[in-house]
Amino acid sequence: MTWDNEATKQNSFFVSGSKPHYNPDRPGQVKHISLDLVLDLEHHTLYGNCTIQLDTQGYPIKQLYLDAVDLEIDRVWVNQASQNFDHDRRTLRIELQPDLPVDLAIQVEYHIQHPQRGIYFITPTPDYPDKPLQVWTQGEDEDSRYWFPCFDYPGQIATSEVRVQVPHQLMAISNGELRQVTDQGETKTYHWYQPQPHPTYLITLAVGDFRVVEDQAQNLPVTYYLDQRFSEAAARLTMGKTPQMIEFLSQTYGYPFPFAKYAQVCVADFIFGGMENTSTTLLTDMAVLDQRAALDDLRTETLVVHELAHQWFGDLVVINH
Protein backbone atom coordinates (compact mmCIF):
# COMPACT_ATOMS: atom_id res chain seq x y z
CA MET A 1 0.00 0.00 0.00
CA THR A 2 1.22 3.50 -0.80
CA TRP A 3 0.16 6.84 0.63
CA ASP A 4 0.05 10.29 -0.91
CA ASN A 5 2.78 12.51 0.45
CA GLU A 6 5.29 15.06 -0.72
CA ALA A 7 8.07 12.48 -0.84
CA THR A 8 6.48 9.82 -3.05
CA LYS A 9 4.03 11.93 -5.13
CA GLN A 10 2.08 8.71 -5.57
CA ASN A 11 -1.69 8.30 -5.60
CA SER A 12 -3.20 4.97 -4.59
CA PHE A 13 -6.81 5.95 -5.29
CA PHE A 14 -7.02 5.40 -9.04
CA VAL A 15 -6.23 2.53 -11.36
CA SER A 16 -3.38 2.88 -13.82
CA GLY A 17 -4.71 4.16 -17.15
CA SER A 18 -7.87 5.71 -15.72
CA LYS A 19 -8.87 9.14 -17.01
CA PRO A 20 -10.11 12.16 -15.06
CA HIS A 21 -13.83 12.97 -15.09
CA TYR A 22 -15.07 16.54 -14.89
CA ASN A 23 -18.35 18.23 -14.12
CA PRO A 24 -20.41 18.88 -17.25
CA ASP A 25 -20.88 22.44 -18.44
CA ARG A 26 -23.51 24.33 -16.45
CA PRO A 27 -26.14 26.14 -18.52
CA GLY A 28 -27.00 28.30 -15.50
CA GLN A 29 -28.32 27.78 -11.99
CA VAL A 30 -31.25 25.45 -11.36
CA LYS A 31 -33.49 27.16 -8.84
CA HIS A 32 -36.31 24.66 -8.38
CA ILE A 33 -37.41 21.18 -9.52
CA SER A 34 -41.10 20.26 -9.43
CA LEU A 35 -42.30 16.69 -10.09
CA ASP A 36 -45.94 15.77 -10.72
CA LEU A 37 -46.18 11.98 -10.79
CA VAL A 38 -48.80 9.27 -11.26
CA LEU A 39 -47.85 5.69 -10.42
CA ASP A 40 -49.36 2.60 -12.05
CA LEU A 41 -48.08 -0.08 -9.69
CA GLU A 42 -49.68 -3.00 -11.51
CA HIS A 43 -47.82 -2.21 -14.74
CA HIS A 44 -44.65 -0.82 -13.09
CA THR A 45 -45.19 2.48 -14.89
CA LEU A 46 -44.47 6.09 -13.94
CA TYR A 47 -46.15 9.02 -15.67
CA GLY A 48 -44.37 12.27 -14.93
CA ASN A 49 -44.34 15.98 -15.54
CA CYS A 50 -41.06 17.62 -14.53
CA THR A 51 -40.65 21.39 -14.36
CA ILE A 52 -37.17 22.85 -13.91
CA GLN A 53 -36.77 26.54 -13.09
CA LEU A 54 -33.44 27.63 -14.59
CA ASP A 55 -31.67 30.96 -14.26
CA THR A 56 -29.37 31.25 -17.29
CA GLN A 57 -27.59 34.17 -15.60
CA GLY A 58 -27.62 36.18 -18.80
CA TYR A 59 -25.72 33.71 -20.99
CA PRO A 60 -27.19 33.12 -24.46
CA ILE A 61 -28.22 29.48 -24.76
CA LYS A 62 -29.34 27.85 -28.00
CA GLN A 63 -29.65 24.28 -26.71
CA LEU A 64 -30.25 22.62 -23.38
CA TYR A 65 -29.13 19.11 -22.47
CA LEU A 66 -30.90 17.11 -19.75
CA ASP A 67 -29.98 13.66 -18.45
CA ALA A 68 -32.94 11.37 -19.21
CA VAL A 69 -32.01 7.70 -19.52
CA ASP A 70 -34.62 5.39 -21.09
CA LEU A 71 -37.45 7.85 -20.42
CA GLU A 72 -40.17 8.14 -23.06
CA ILE A 73 -40.34 11.88 -23.75
CA ASP A 74 -43.84 12.95 -24.81
CA ARG A 75 -43.70 16.76 -24.95
CA VAL A 76 -41.40 19.62 -24.00
CA TRP A 77 -42.24 23.25 -23.27
CA VAL A 78 -40.06 26.21 -22.33
CA ASN A 79 -41.92 29.13 -20.77
CA GLN A 80 -45.17 27.45 -21.88
CA ALA A 81 -44.10 27.39 -25.54
CA SER A 82 -43.70 24.02 -27.24
CA GLN A 83 -40.07 23.20 -28.17
CA ASN A 84 -38.41 20.86 -30.62
CA PHE A 85 -36.26 18.18 -29.03
CA ASP A 86 -34.15 15.10 -29.70
CA HIS A 87 -33.69 12.17 -27.35
CA ASP A 88 -31.14 9.40 -27.82
CA ARG A 89 -32.36 7.40 -24.77
CA ARG A 90 -29.67 8.99 -22.64
CA THR A 91 -29.69 12.74 -23.24
CA LEU A 92 -32.62 15.03 -23.98
CA ARG A 93 -31.55 17.91 -26.27
CA ILE A 94 -33.95 20.85 -26.38
CA GLU A 95 -33.80 23.44 -29.16
CA LEU A 96 -34.47 26.88 -27.68
CA GLN A 97 -36.24 29.67 -29.46
CA PRO A 98 -34.27 32.94 -29.72
CA ASP A 99 -34.71 35.92 -27.41
CA LEU A 100 -35.87 33.96 -24.39
CA PRO A 101 -35.70 35.68 -20.98
CA VAL A 102 -33.06 34.93 -18.38
CA ASP A 103 -35.42 32.76 -16.28
CA LEU A 104 -36.62 29.60 -18.01
CA ALA A 105 -39.35 27.18 -16.99
CA ILE A 106 -38.47 23.88 -18.69
CA GLN A 107 -41.39 21.45 -18.60
CA VAL A 108 -41.06 17.84 -19.75
CA GLU A 109 -43.92 15.37 -19.97
CA TYR A 110 -42.67 11.78 -19.96
CA HIS A 111 -43.33 8.21 -18.87
CA ILE A 112 -41.39 5.03 -18.27
CA GLN A 113 -42.41 1.39 -17.88
CA HIS A 114 -40.29 -1.20 -16.05
CA PRO A 115 -37.42 1.19 -15.24
CA GLN A 116 -34.06 -0.51 -14.84
CA ARG A 117 -32.68 1.87 -12.19
CA GLY A 118 -33.55 4.97 -10.20
CA ILE A 119 -37.09 3.98 -9.23
CA TYR A 120 -38.03 0.44 -8.18
CA PHE A 121 -41.48 -1.19 -8.19
CA ILE A 122 -41.79 -3.94 -5.59
CA THR A 123 -44.83 -6.18 -6.06
CA PRO A 124 -45.85 -9.71 -5.04
CA THR A 125 -44.92 -12.48 -7.46
CA PRO A 126 -45.91 -16.15 -7.74
CA ASP A 127 -42.61 -17.06 -6.07
CA TYR A 128 -42.92 -14.34 -3.40
CA PRO A 129 -46.65 -13.85 -2.86
CA ASP A 130 -46.14 -12.10 0.52
CA LYS A 131 -43.84 -9.40 -0.82
CA PRO A 132 -45.21 -5.94 0.04
CA LEU A 133 -46.50 -3.51 -2.58
CA GLN A 134 -43.98 -0.64 -2.60
CA VAL A 135 -42.22 1.88 -4.80
CA TRP A 136 -38.96 3.56 -3.81
CA THR A 137 -36.16 5.52 -5.41
CA GLN A 138 -32.37 5.47 -5.23
CA GLY A 139 -30.57 8.37 -6.87
CA GLU A 140 -26.96 8.17 -5.71
CA ASP A 141 -24.82 8.80 -7.50
CA GLU A 142 -26.27 9.50 -10.94
CA ASP A 143 -29.46 7.44 -11.06
CA SER A 144 -32.12 10.15 -10.70
CA ARG A 145 -31.86 10.51 -14.49
CA TYR A 146 -33.60 7.13 -14.73
CA TRP A 147 -36.85 8.44 -13.21
CA PHE A 148 -37.00 12.14 -14.10
CA PRO A 149 -35.15 14.41 -16.56
CA CYS A 150 -32.61 16.59 -14.80
CA PHE A 151 -29.13 18.08 -14.70
CA ASP A 152 -27.89 15.03 -12.82
CA TYR A 153 -24.67 16.04 -11.11
CA PRO A 154 -24.09 16.97 -7.48
CA GLY A 155 -22.76 20.49 -7.98
CA GLN A 156 -26.15 21.67 -9.29
CA ILE A 157 -28.44 22.13 -6.28
CA ALA A 158 -32.02 23.42 -6.09
CA THR A 159 -35.14 23.37 -3.95
CA SER A 160 -37.65 20.70 -4.95
CA GLU A 161 -41.18 19.44 -4.56
CA VAL A 162 -42.95 16.19 -5.35
CA ARG A 163 -46.66 15.69 -5.99
CA VAL A 164 -47.50 12.02 -6.41
CA GLN A 165 -50.80 10.23 -6.97
CA VAL A 166 -50.97 6.76 -5.40
CA PRO A 167 -53.70 4.19 -4.65
CA HIS A 168 -55.82 5.23 -1.69
CA GLN A 169 -54.56 2.49 0.66
CA LEU A 170 -50.93 3.55 0.23
CA MET A 171 -48.97 6.56 1.45
CA ALA A 172 -46.09 8.48 -0.12
CA ILE A 173 -43.11 9.97 1.70
CA SER A 174 -40.62 12.41 0.18
CA ASN A 175 -38.22 15.19 1.15
CA GLY A 176 -39.08 18.15 3.31
CA GLU A 177 -42.50 19.24 4.52
CA LEU A 178 -45.84 17.58 3.80
CA ARG A 179 -47.88 20.45 2.38
CA GLN A 180 -51.12 18.65 1.50
CA VAL A 181 -52.84 15.29 1.03
CA THR A 182 -55.73 15.38 -1.43
CA ASP A 183 -58.27 12.54 -1.40
CA GLN A 184 -59.69 11.65 -4.81
CA GLY A 185 -61.62 8.55 -3.71
CA GLU A 186 -59.69 5.65 -5.19
CA THR A 187 -56.42 7.62 -5.11
CA LYS A 188 -54.65 10.19 -2.95
CA THR A 189 -52.14 12.85 -3.94
CA TYR A 190 -49.30 13.74 -1.59
CA HIS A 191 -47.51 17.07 -1.94
CA TRP A 192 -44.06 17.35 -0.35
CA TYR A 193 -41.89 20.47 -0.48
CA GLN A 194 -38.14 20.69 0.20
CA PRO A 195 -37.22 24.33 0.99
CA GLN A 196 -33.44 23.89 1.27
CA PRO A 197 -31.45 23.43 -1.97
CA HIS A 198 -30.06 19.94 -2.54
CA PRO A 199 -28.72 17.89 -5.48
CA THR A 200 -30.92 15.68 -7.65
CA TYR A 201 -29.50 12.44 -6.26
CA LEU A 202 -30.99 13.28 -2.85
CA ILE A 203 -34.55 13.69 -4.17
CA THR A 204 -36.51 10.65 -3.02
CA LEU A 205 -39.89 8.96 -3.00
CA ALA A 206 -41.15 5.96 -1.01
CA VAL A 207 -44.65 4.53 -1.42
CA GLY A 208 -46.23 1.70 0.55
CA ASP A 209 -48.70 0.55 3.16
CA PHE A 210 -46.58 1.69 6.07
CA ARG A 211 -46.97 1.53 9.81
CA VAL A 212 -46.22 5.02 11.11
CA VAL A 213 -44.42 5.42 14.43
CA GLU A 214 -44.03 8.97 15.73
CA ASP A 215 -41.13 10.20 17.84
CA GLN A 216 -39.38 13.54 18.37
CA ALA A 217 -36.06 15.14 19.25
CA GLN A 218 -36.92 18.30 21.17
CA ASN A 219 -39.27 20.06 18.71
CA LEU A 220 -38.15 18.10 15.66
CA PRO A 221 -40.64 15.52 14.28
CA VAL A 222 -38.98 12.12 13.96
CA THR A 223 -40.94 9.39 12.17
CA TYR A 224 -40.32 5.71 11.47
CA TYR A 225 -42.13 4.01 8.57
CA LEU A 226 -42.25 0.22 8.24
CA ASP A 227 -44.36 -2.32 6.39
CA GLN A 228 -47.45 -3.38 8.35
CA ARG A 229 -45.96 -6.81 9.09
CA PHE A 230 -43.54 -5.10 11.49
CA SER A 231 -44.67 -3.91 14.93
CA GLU A 232 -44.19 -0.55 16.62
CA ALA A 233 -41.91 -2.34 19.08
CA ALA A 234 -39.70 -3.45 16.17
CA ALA A 235 -39.57 0.11 14.89
CA ARG A 236 -38.38 1.42 18.27
CA LEU A 237 -35.86 -1.42 18.68
CA THR A 238 -34.45 -0.59 15.26
CA MET A 239 -34.56 3.21 15.20
CA GLY A 240 -35.61 4.30 18.68
CA LYS A 241 -32.24 5.84 19.57
CA THR A 242 -32.57 8.34 16.73
CA PRO A 243 -33.58 11.29 18.98
CA GLN A 244 -30.52 10.70 21.17
CA MET A 245 -28.35 10.45 18.07
CA ILE A 246 -29.73 13.76 16.76
CA GLU A 247 -28.90 15.44 20.06
CA PHE A 248 -25.40 13.96 20.07
CA LEU A 249 -24.60 14.92 16.48
CA SER A 250 -26.05 18.41 16.89
CA GLN A 251 -23.75 19.00 19.84
CA THR A 252 -20.76 17.34 18.19
CA TYR A 253 -21.10 19.33 14.95
CA GLY A 254 -22.10 22.51 16.74
CA TYR A 255 -25.02 22.87 14.32
CA PRO A 256 -28.64 21.83 14.93
CA PHE A 257 -30.38 19.30 12.70
CA PRO A 258 -30.83 21.32 9.49
CA PHE A 259 -34.21 20.18 8.12
CA ALA A 260 -37.90 20.37 9.07
CA LYS A 261 -38.29 16.68 9.90
CA TYR A 262 -36.38 13.44 9.97
CA ALA A 263 -38.05 10.35 8.52
CA GLN A 264 -36.66 6.84 8.17
CA VAL A 265 -38.45 4.50 5.77
CA CYS A 266 -37.68 0.77 5.81
CA VAL A 267 -38.33 -0.70 2.36
CA ALA A 268 -38.18 -4.14 0.78
CA ASP A 269 -35.38 -5.24 -1.55
CA PHE A 270 -33.40 -2.03 -1.04
CA ILE A 271 -30.17 -2.21 -3.02
CA PHE A 272 -28.02 -0.74 -0.21
CA GLY A 273 -28.12 -0.70 3.58
CA GLY A 274 -29.40 2.86 3.61
CA MET A 275 -29.40 6.18 1.77
CA GLU A 276 -29.32 9.63 3.35
CA ASN A 277 -31.89 11.41 1.16
CA THR A 278 -32.48 14.92 2.45
CA SER A 279 -34.65 14.68 5.60
CA THR A 280 -35.89 11.22 4.50
CA THR A 281 -33.49 8.29 4.86
CA LEU A 282 -34.38 4.97 3.22
CA LEU A 283 -33.22 1.81 4.99
CA THR A 284 -33.36 -1.84 4.03
CA ASP A 285 -36.10 -3.64 5.93
CA MET A 286 -33.56 -6.42 6.52
CA ALA A 287 -32.23 -4.15 9.27
CA VAL A 288 -35.50 -4.26 11.23
CA LEU A 289 -34.96 -5.97 14.59
CA ASP A 290 -37.10 -8.10 16.86
CA GLN A 291 -36.34 -8.89 20.50
CA ARG A 292 -34.18 -11.89 19.65
CA ALA A 293 -32.15 -10.15 16.93
CA ALA A 294 -31.66 -7.08 19.13
CA LEU A 295 -29.65 -9.16 21.65
CA ASP A 296 -26.74 -9.54 19.25
CA ASP A 297 -27.16 -6.96 16.51
CA LEU A 298 -25.00 -3.84 16.51
CA ARG A 299 -24.92 -3.18 12.76
CA THR A 300 -28.41 -1.70 12.60
CA GLU A 301 -27.53 0.93 15.20
CA THR A 302 -24.41 1.92 13.28
CA LEU A 303 -26.41 2.03 10.02
CA VAL A 304 -28.98 4.38 11.59
CA VAL A 305 -26.37 6.80 12.95
CA HIS A 306 -24.31 6.61 9.74
CA GLU A 307 -27.20 7.78 7.55
CA LEU A 308 -28.22 10.37 10.13
CA ALA A 309 -24.69 11.82 10.21
CA HIS A 310 -24.95 12.36 6.45
CA GLN A 311 -27.79 14.83 7.02
CA TRP A 312 -25.03 17.27 7.98
CA PHE A 313 -22.09 16.06 5.85
CA GLY A 314 -23.57 14.97 2.54
CA ASP A 315 -26.88 16.85 2.65
CA LEU A 316 -26.42 20.19 4.44
CA VAL A 317 -22.85 20.30 3.10
CA VAL A 318 -22.93 18.55 -0.29
CA ILE A 319 -20.19 17.27 -2.55
CA ASN A 320 -19.23 19.59 -5.39
CA HIS A 321 -17.98 17.13 -8.00
MARTINU-860800 format. One record per residue (C-alpha): residue in three letters; z, y, x; residue number from 1. Coordinates in pm, 1 decimal, always signed. Layout:
 rest       pz       py       px  nr
  ala        Z        Y        X NUM
...
This chain:
 rest       pz       py       px  nr
  met     +0.0     +0.0     +0.0   1
  thr    -80.4   +350.1   +122.5   2
  trp    +63.2   +684.2    +16.4   3
  asp    -90.9  +1029.5     +5.5   4
  asn    +44.7  +1250.8   +277.7   5
  glu    -71.9  +1506.4   +529.3   6
  ala    -83.7  +1247.5   +806.7   7
  thr   -305.5   +982.4   +647.6   8
  lys   -513.3  +1193.3   +403.0   9
  gln   -556.7   +871.2   +208.4  10
  asn   -560.3   +829.6   -168.7  11
  ser   -459.3   +496.5   -319.7  12
  phe   -529.5   +595.2   -680.9  13
  phe   -904.5   +539.5   -701.7  14
  val  -1136.2   +253.5   -623.2  15
  ser  -1382.2   +288.4   -338.3  16
  gly  -1714.7   +416.1   -470.5  17
  ser  -1571.9   +571.3   -786.6  18
  lys  -1701.0   +914.4   -887.0  19
  pro  -1505.7  +1216.1  -1011.0  20
  his  -1508.5  +1296.9  -1383.0  21
  tyr  -1488.5  +1654.0  -1506.5  22
  asn  -1411.8  +1823.0  -1835.0  23
  pro  -1725.1  +1888.5  -2041.0  24
  asp  -1844.2  +2244.1  -2087.5  25
  arg  -1645.5  +2432.8  -2350.8  26
  pro  -1851.9  +2613.9  -2614.2  27
  gly  -1550.3  +2829.5  -2699.8  28
  gln  -1199.5  +2777.9  -2832.3  29
  val  -1136.5  +2545.3  -3124.7  30
  lys   -884.2  +2716.3  -3349.0  31
  his   -838.2  +2465.9  -3631.5  32
  ile   -951.8  +2117.6  -3741.2  33
  ser   -942.7  +2025.5  -4109.6  34
  leu  -1009.0  +1668.7  -4229.5  35
  asp  -1072.0  +1577.2  -4593.9  36
  leu  -1078.8  +1198.0  -4618.4  37
  val  -1126.1   +927.1  -4880.0  38
  leu  -1041.7   +568.8  -4785.4  39
  asp  -1204.7   +259.8  -4936.5  40
  leu   -968.8     -8.0  -4807.8  41
  glu  -1151.3   -300.1  -4967.5  42
  his  -1473.5   -221.1  -4782.1  43
  his  -1308.8    -81.9  -4465.4  44
  thr  -1488.7   +247.6  -4519.5  45
  leu  -1393.6   +608.9  -4447.3  46
  tyr  -1566.6   +901.8  -4615.5  47
  gly  -1492.6  +1226.6  -4436.9  48
  asn  -1554.3  +1597.7  -4433.5  49
  cys  -1453.2  +1762.3  -4105.7  50
  thr  -1436.4  +2139.2  -4065.0  51
  ile  -1391.4  +2285.2  -3716.7  52
  gln  -1309.0  +2654.4  -3677.0  53
  leu  -1459.1  +2762.6  -3344.1  54
  asp  -1425.8  +3095.7  -3166.6  55
  thr  -1729.3  +3125.2  -2937.3  56
  gln  -1560.0  +3417.2  -2758.6  57
  gly  -1879.9  +3617.8  -2761.8  58
  tyr  -2098.5  +3371.4  -2572.0  59
  pro  -2446.4  +3312.1  -2719.4  60
  ile  -2475.7  +2947.6  -2822.3  61
  lys  -2800.1  +2784.8  -2934.5  62
  gln  -2670.5  +2428.5  -2965.0  63
  leu  -2337.6  +2261.8  -3025.4  64
  tyr  -2246.8  +1911.5  -2913.0  65
  leu  -1975.4  +1711.2  -3089.7  66
  asp  -1845.4  +1366.3  -2998.0  67
  ala  -1920.8  +1136.8  -3293.5  68
  val  -1951.6   +769.6  -3200.8  69
  asp  -2108.6   +538.7  -3462.1  70
  leu  -2042.2   +785.5  -3745.0  71
  glu  -2306.3   +813.9  -4016.6  72
  ile  -2375.1  +1187.7  -4033.9  73
  asp  -2481.5  +1295.1  -4383.5  74
  arg  -2494.7  +1675.5  -4369.7  75
  val  -2399.7  +1961.8  -4139.7  76
  trp  -2326.7  +2325.0  -4224.1  77
  val  -2233.0  +2620.8  -4006.4  78
  asn  -2076.6  +2912.6  -4191.7  79
  gln  -2188.3  +2744.9  -4517.5  80
  ala  -2553.7  +2738.6  -4410.0  81
  ser  -2724.2  +2401.5  -4369.5  82
  gln  -2817.0  +2320.3  -4007.5  83
  asn  -3062.1  +2085.8  -3841.0  84
  phe  -2902.6  +1817.9  -3625.9  85
  asp  -2970.2  +1509.7  -3414.9  86
  his  -2735.0  +1217.1  -3368.9  87
  asp  -2782.2   +939.9  -3114.2  88
  arg  -2477.5   +740.2  -3236.3  89
  arg  -2264.0   +899.4  -2967.3  90
  thr  -2324.3  +1274.4  -2969.4  91
  leu  -2398.2  +1503.4  -3262.3  92
  arg  -2627.3  +1790.9  -3155.2  93
  ile  -2637.7  +2085.3  -3395.1  94
  glu  -2915.5  +2344.1  -3379.8  95
  leu  -2767.7  +2687.8  -3447.1  96
  gln  -2946.0  +2966.7  -3624.3  97
  pro  -2971.7  +3294.2  -3426.6  98
  asp  -2741.4  +3592.3  -3470.6  99
  leu  -2439.1  +3395.9  -3586.6 100
  pro  -2097.9  +3568.4  -3570.2 101
  val  -1837.7  +3492.5  -3305.6 102
  asp  -1628.3  +3276.4  -3542.2 103
  leu  -1801.5  +2960.2  -3662.0 104
  ala  -1699.4  +2718.2  -3935.1 105
  ile  -1869.3  +2387.8  -3847.5 106
  gln  -1860.4  +2144.9  -4138.8 107
  val  -1975.1  +1783.6  -4105.5 108
  glu  -1997.1  +1537.0  -4392.4 109
  tyr  -1995.7  +1178.1  -4266.6 110
  his  -1887.2   +821.0  -4333.4 111
  ile  -1826.6   +502.6  -4139.3 112
  gln  -1787.9   +139.0  -4240.6 113
  his  -1604.8   -119.9  -4029.2 114
  pro  -1524.2   +118.8  -3742.0 115
  gln  -1483.6    -50.8  -3406.5 116
  arg  -1219.2   +187.5  -3268.2 117
  gly  -1020.4   +496.9  -3354.7 118
  ile   -923.5   +397.6  -3709.4 119
  tyr   -818.3    +43.9  -3802.9 120
  phe   -819.2   -118.8  -4147.7 121
  ile   -558.8   -394.0  -4178.6 122
  thr   -605.9   -618.3  -4482.7 123
  pro   -503.9   -971.0  -4585.5 124
  thr   -745.6  -1247.8  -4492.0 125
  pro   -773.8  -1615.3  -4590.6 126
  asp   -607.3  -1706.2  -4261.3 127
  tyr   -340.0  -1433.9  -4291.7 128
  pro   -285.6  -1384.6  -4665.5 129
  asp    +52.0  -1210.2  -4614.3 130
  lys    -82.4   -939.7  -4384.3 131
  pro     +3.7   -593.8  -4521.2 132
  leu   -258.2   -351.2  -4649.5 133
  gln   -259.7    -64.2  -4397.8 134
  val   -480.1   +188.0  -4221.6 135
  trp   -380.9   +356.3  -3896.4 136
  thr   -541.3   +552.3  -3615.9 137
  gln   -522.7   +546.9  -3237.5 138
  gly   -686.6   +837.4  -3057.1 139
  glu   -571.2   +817.1  -2696.0 140
  asp   -749.5   +880.3  -2481.9 141
  glu  -1094.3   +949.9  -2627.1 142
  asp  -1105.8   +744.4  -2946.5 143
  ser  -1070.4  +1015.4  -3211.7 144
  arg  -1449.5  +1051.5  -3186.5 145
  tyr  -1472.9   +712.9  -3360.4 146
  trp  -1321.2   +843.7  -3685.0 147
  phe  -1409.6  +1213.6  -3699.7 148
  pro  -1655.5  +1441.2  -3515.4 149
  cys  -1479.9  +1658.8  -3260.5 150
  phe  -1469.7  +1807.6  -2912.7 151
  asp  -1281.7  +1503.2  -2788.6 152
  tyr  -1111.0  +1603.5  -2466.9 153
  pro   -748.3  +1697.3  -2408.8 154
  gly   -798.2  +2049.3  -2275.7 155
  gln   -928.6  +2166.9  -2614.7 156
  ile   -627.7  +2213.2  -2844.1 157
  ala   -608.6  +2341.9  -3202.1 158
  thr   -395.3  +2337.2  -3514.4 159
  ser   -494.8  +2069.6  -3765.2 160
  glu   -455.6  +1944.0  -4118.1 161
  val   -534.8  +1619.3  -4295.4 162
  arg   -598.8  +1568.7  -4665.9 163
  val   -641.2  +1202.0  -4750.1 164
  gln   -696.8  +1022.6  -5080.0 165
  val   -539.7   +675.9  -5097.0 166
  pro   -465.2   +418.7  -5369.8 167
  his   -168.5   +522.5  -5582.1 168
  gln    +65.7   +249.2  -5455.9 169
  leu    +23.2   +355.3  -5093.1 170
  met   +145.3   +656.3  -4896.6 171
  ala    -12.3   +848.3  -4609.3 172
  ile   +169.7   +997.3  -4310.5 173
  ser    +18.3  +1241.3  -4062.0 174
  asn   +114.7  +1518.8  -3822.1 175
  gly   +331.4  +1814.8  -3908.1 176
  glu   +452.1  +1923.9  -4249.9 177
  leu   +380.3  +1758.2  -4583.9 178
  arg   +238.2  +2045.3  -4788.4 179
  gln   +149.6  +1864.9  -5111.6 180
  val   +102.7  +1529.3  -5283.9 181
  thr   -143.1  +1538.0  -5573.4 182
  asp   -140.2  +1254.2  -5827.2 183
  gln   -481.5  +1164.7  -5969.4 184
  gly   -370.9   +855.4  -6162.0 185
  glu   -519.2   +564.6  -5968.5 186
  thr   -510.6   +761.7  -5642.1 187
  lys   -294.7  +1019.1  -5464.8 188
  thr   -394.5  +1284.9  -5214.5 189
  tyr   -158.5  +1374.4  -4930.0 190
  his   -194.3  +1707.3  -4751.5 191
  trp    -35.3  +1735.0  -4406.0 192
  tyr    -48.3  +2047.3  -4189.0 193
  gln    +20.1  +2069.3  -3814.2 194
  pro    +99.1  +2433.5  -3721.5 195
  gln   +127.0  +2389.5  -3343.7 196
  pro   -196.6  +2343.0  -3144.9 197
  his   -254.2  +1994.3  -3005.9 198
  pro   -548.1  +1788.7  -2871.9 199
  thr   -764.6  +1568.0  -3091.7 200
  tyr   -625.7  +1243.6  -2949.5 201
  leu   -284.7  +1327.6  -3099.3 202
  ile   -417.4  +1369.2  -3455.3 203
  thr   -302.1  +1065.3  -3650.6 204
  leu   -300.0   +895.5  -3989.0 205
  ala   -100.9   +596.4  -4114.7 206
  val   -142.3   +452.9  -4464.9 207
  gly    +54.5   +170.1  -4622.7 208
  asp   +315.6    +54.9  -4870.2 209
  phe   +606.9   +169.4  -4657.9 210
  arg   +981.4   +152.9  -4697.2 211
  val  +1110.5   +502.2  -4622.1 212
  val  +1443.0   +541.5  -4442.0 213
  glu  +1573.3   +897.0  -4402.8 214
  asp  +1783.9  +1020.4  -4113.3 215
  gln  +1837.4  +1354.0  -3938.1 216
  ala  +1924.5  +1513.8  -3606.4 217
  gln  +2116.9  +1830.1  -3691.6 218
  asn  +1870.7  +2006.2  -3927.3 219
  leu  +1566.0  +1809.8  -3815.0 220
  pro  +1428.0  +1552.1  -4063.7 221
  val  +1395.6  +1212.2  -3897.5 222
  thr  +1217.2   +939.3  -4094.0 223
  tyr  +1147.5   +571.4  -4032.3 224
  tyr   +856.6   +401.4  -4213.3 225
  leu   +824.4    +22.2  -4225.4 226
  asp   +639.3   -231.7  -4435.6 227
  gln   +835.5   -337.5  -4744.9 228
  arg   +909.3   -680.7  -4596.3 229
  phe  +1149.4   -510.5  -4353.6 230
  ser  +1492.9   -390.6  -4466.8 231
  glu  +1662.3    -54.8  -4419.2 232
  ala  +1908.2   -234.4  -4190.6 233
  ala  +1617.0   -345.4  -3970.5 234
  ala  +1489.1    +11.2  -3956.9 235
  arg  +1826.5   +141.7  -3838.5 236
  leu  +1868.4   -142.1  -3586.2 237
  thr  +1526.5    -58.7  -3444.5 238
  met  +1519.8   +321.5  -3455.9 239
  gly  +1868.1   +429.5  -3560.9 240
  lys  +1956.8   +584.3  -3224.2 241
  thr  +1672.7   +834.5  -3256.5 242
  pro  +1897.5  +1128.9  -3357.8 243
  gln  +2117.4  +1070.1  -3051.8 244
  met  +1807.2  +1045.0  -2835.2 245
  ile  +1675.5  +1375.8  -2972.7 246
  glu  +2006.4  +1543.7  -2890.4 247
  phe  +2007.3  +1396.4  -2540.2 248
  leu  +1648.0  +1491.7  -2460.1 249
  ser  +1688.5  +1841.2  -2604.8 250
  gln  +1983.8  +1900.2  -2374.8 251
  thr  +1818.5  +1734.0  -2076.1 252
  tyr  +1495.3  +1932.6  -2109.6 253
  gly  +1674.2  +2251.3  -2209.7 254
  tyr  +1432.2  +2287.5  -2501.6 255
  pro  +1493.3  +2182.8  -2864.1 256
  phe  +1270.3  +1930.4  -3037.5 257
  pro   +949.0  +2132.1  -3082.7 258
  phe   +812.4  +2017.7  -3421.1 259
  ala   +907.4  +2037.2  -3789.6 260
  lys   +990.3  +1667.9  -3828.6 261
  tyr   +996.8  +1343.8  -3637.8 262
  ala   +851.8  +1034.6  -3804.5 263
  gln   +817.2   +683.9  -3665.7 264
  val   +577.4   +450.2  -3845.3 265
  cys   +581.2    +77.5  -3767.8 266
  val   +236.2    -70.2  -3832.6 267
  ala    +78.2   -414.1  -3818.1 268
  asp   -154.6   -524.4  -3537.6 269
  phe   -104.1   -203.2  -3340.1 270
  ile   -301.7   -221.2  -3016.6 271
  phe    -20.5    -73.8  -2802.1 272
  gly   +357.6    -70.4  -2811.6 273
  gly   +360.5   +285.6  -2940.2 274
  met   +177.2   +618.2  -2940.1 275
  glu   +335.3   +962.6  -2932.1 276
  asn   +116.3  +1140.9  -3188.7 277
  thr   +245.2  +1492.3  -3248.1 278
  ser   +560.3  +1467.5  -3465.2 279
  thr   +450.2  +1121.7  -3588.8 280
  thr   +485.5   +829.5  -3349.1 281
  leu   +322.0   +497.3  -3437.5 282
  leu   +498.8   +180.6  -3322.2 283
  thr   +402.7   -183.7  -3335.7 284
  asp   +592.7   -364.1  -3610.0 285
  met   +651.8   -642.0  -3356.3 286
  ala   +926.8   -415.2  -3222.8 287
  val  +1123.3   -425.7  -3550.4 288
  leu  +1458.7   -597.4  -3496.3 289
  asp  +1686.5   -810.3  -3710.2 290
  gln  +2050.2   -889.2  -3633.8 291
  arg  +1965.0  -1189.1  -3418.1 292
  ala  +1693.2  -1015.0  -3214.7 293
  ala  +1913.1   -708.1  -3166.0 294
  leu  +2164.8   -915.7  -2965.2 295
  asp  +1924.8   -953.8  -2674.4 296
  asp  +1651.2   -695.7  -2715.6 297
  leu  +1650.6   -383.8  -2499.8 298
  arg  +1276.1   -318.5  -2491.8 299
  thr  +1260.2   -169.7  -2840.9 300
  glu  +1520.3    +93.1  -2752.7 301
  thr  +1327.5   +192.0  -2440.8 302
  leu  +1002.2   +202.7  -2641.2 303
  val  +1158.6   +437.6  -2897.8 304
  val  +1295.3   +679.9  -2636.9 305
  his   +974.2   +660.8  -2430.6 306
  glu   +755.4   +777.6  -2720.3 307
  leu  +1013.3  +1037.0  -2822.0 308
  ala  +1021.4  +1182.3  -2468.8 309
  his   +645.0  +1236.5  -2494.6 310
  gln   +701.7  +1483.2  -2779.2 311
  trp   +797.6  +1726.8  -2503.2 312
  phe   +584.9  +1605.7  -2209.4 313
  gly   +254.3  +1496.9  -2357.5 314
  asp   +264.9  +1684.5  -2688.3 315
  leu   +443.8  +2019.4  -2642.1 316
  val   +309.7  +2029.7  -2285.4 317
  val    -28.7  +1855.4  -2292.9 318
  ile   -255.2  +1727.3  -2019.4 319
  asn   -539.1  +1958.6  -1923.4 320
  his   -800.0  +1712.6  -1798.4 321
